[in-house]
Amino acid sequence: MLPPTPSYTPGNSRLMNETTVPSGGMTAKEKLGKTLSQLWQITKAFFRSERRGKARVLLILLLTLSVAYVGVIVLTSYAGRDLINAIEKKNTHAYWVAMGRYLGTFVVAVLINRSFEMFTSLLGTWIPFALIFLSTYLTGLAVTHKSQVQDRNE
């Protein structure tokens, strides 16, 4: 077994190894182990309950949104880089193309970020999205009805 490696703790000028007990009475490894054990107990109980299907779906959705959000942030940084390059080169066409990409990725990032809030806020996200869906649906019905009336009149 290897001896513990000493580490420097901020605010303390002396070196401290993992066998030294900090003020809480537990080493950092013990605290981490206890925290992970508690997390496992909660998670295990939740994923074995009768709601495990919903829990898995929500976990997968949350992980997917996380990966998508990070991907969109990366794309936004590339679009921002292209926008700055177009400005430096004074290329108008490249500027407007890059601006479109930048704004598009920004809108997608905002939508994904708002989707995270769906899990926590009924009034903040679900109701506005439902209203947007409803207004879009009703507008589509009205346009379809209007075009059918015009077709009959012709």
C-alpha positions in Angstrom: 0.0 0.0 0.0 1.3 3.4 -0.9 1.6 6.1 1.8 -0.8 9.0 1.6 0.4 11.9 -0.5 0.6 15.2 1.4 -1.5 18.0 0.1 -1.7 21.7 0.8 -4.9 23.1 2.2 -5.8 26.8 1.6 -5.7 29.0 4.7 -3.3 26.5 6.4 0.4 26.9 6.0 1.2 23.3 7.0 1.0 20.3 4.8 -1.7 17.8 5.6 -2.1 14.2 4.6 -5.3 12.1 4.4 -4.7 10.6 7.8 -4.9 14.0 9.4 -8.4 14.6 10.8 -9.8 18.1 9.9 -12.1 20.0 12.2 -15.2 18.0 11.2 -13.8 14.8 12.7 -13.7 12.9 9.3 -11.2 12.9 6.5 -12.1 14.1 3.1 -12.3 10.5 1.8 -14.6 9.5 4.7 -16.9 12.5 3.9 -17.0 11.6 0.2 -17.7 8.0 1.0 -20.5 8.9 3.4 -22.0 11.3 0.8 -21.8 8.7 -2.0 -23.3 6.1 0.3 -26.3 8.3 1.1 -26.7 9.2 -2.5 -26.7 5.6 -3.5 -29.4 4.7 -0.8 -31.7 7.5 -2.1 -31.1 6.7 -5.7 -31.5 2.9 -5.2 -34.8 3.3 -3.4 -36.1 5.7 -6.1 -35.2 3.5 -9.0 -36.7 0.4 -7.4 -40.0 2.0 -6.6 -43.2 1.8 -8.7 -42.2 5.1 -10.3 -38.9 3.7 -11.7 -40.1 4.0 -15.3 -40.8 7.7 -14.9 -37.5 8.1 -13.0 -35.5 6.5 -15.8 -37.2 8.6 -18.5 -36.6 11.8 -16.6 -33.0 10.9 -15.9 -32.4 10.1 -19.6 -34.2 13.4 -20.6 -32.1 15.4 -18.2 -28.9 13.8 -19.4 -29.9 14.4 -23.0 -30.7 18.0 -22.3 -27.4 18.4 -20.6 -25.4 17.0 -23.5 -27.5 19.0 -26.0 -27.0 22.2 -24.0 -23.2 21.8 -23.9 -23.2 21.0 -27.6 -25.2 24.1 -28.4 -22.9 26.2 -26.2 -19.9 24.9 -28.2 -21.6 25.7 -31.5 -22.5 29.2 -30.2 -18.8 29.8 -29.4 -17.8 28.6 -32.9 -20.5 30.9 -34.4 -19.2 33.8 -32.3 -15.7 33.1 -33.5 -16.9 33.2 -37.2 -18.8 36.4 -36.5 -15.7 38.1 -35.1 -13.6 36.8 -38.0 -16.1 38.2 -40.5 -16.0 41.6 -38.8 -12.2 41.6 -38.8 -12.1 40.8 -42.5 -14.9 43.3 -43.2 -16.8 40.6 -45.2 -20.5 41.6 -45.2 -21.8 38.3 -46.6 -19.8 36.2 -44.1 -21.0 38.6 -41.3 -24.7 38.1 -42.0 -24.3 34.3 -42.4 -22.3 34.1 -39.1 -24.9 36.4 -37.4 -27.7 34.1 -38.5 -25.8 31.1 -37.1 -25.0 32.9 -33.9 -28.6 34.0 -33.3 -29.9 30.5 -34.2 -27.6 28.7 -31.8 -28.4 31.3 -29.1 -32.2 30.7 -29.5 -31.7 27.0 -29.3 -29.5 27.4 -26.2 -32.2 29.5 -24.6 -34.9 27.0 -25.4 -32.9 24.1 -24.0 -32.1 26.2 -20.9 -35.8 26.9 -20.4 -36.5 23.2 -20.8 -34.5 22.5 -17.7 -36.8 24.8 -15.8 -39.8 22.7 -16.8 -38.8 20.2 -14.2 -39.0 22.9 -11.5 -41.6 25.5 -12.4 -45.2 25.0 -13.6 -46.0 28.7 -14.0 -42.6 29.6 -15.4 -42.4 27.2 -18.3 -45.2 24.8 -18.9 -48.1 27.3 -19.0 -46.3 29.6 -21.5 -45.3 26.7 -23.7 -48.9 25.4 -23.6 -50.2 28.8 -24.5 -47.7 29.1 -27.4 -48.8 25.7 -28.6 -52.5 26.5 -28.3 -52.1 29.9 -30.1 -50.1 28.2 -32.9 -52.7 25.5 -33.2 -55.6 28.0 -33.3 -53.8 30.2 -35.8 -53.3 27.1 -38.0 -57.0 26.3 -37.8 -57.9 29.9 -38.6 -55.6 30.0 -41.6 -56.9 26.6 -42.9 -60.5 27.7 -42.4 -59.8 31.0 -44.2 -58.2 29.3 -47.2 -61.1 26.8 -47.4 -63.6 29.7 -47.4 -61.7 31.4 -50.2 -61.5 28.2 -52.2 -65.3 27.8 -52.0 -65.9 31.4 -53.0 -63.8 31.0 -56.1 
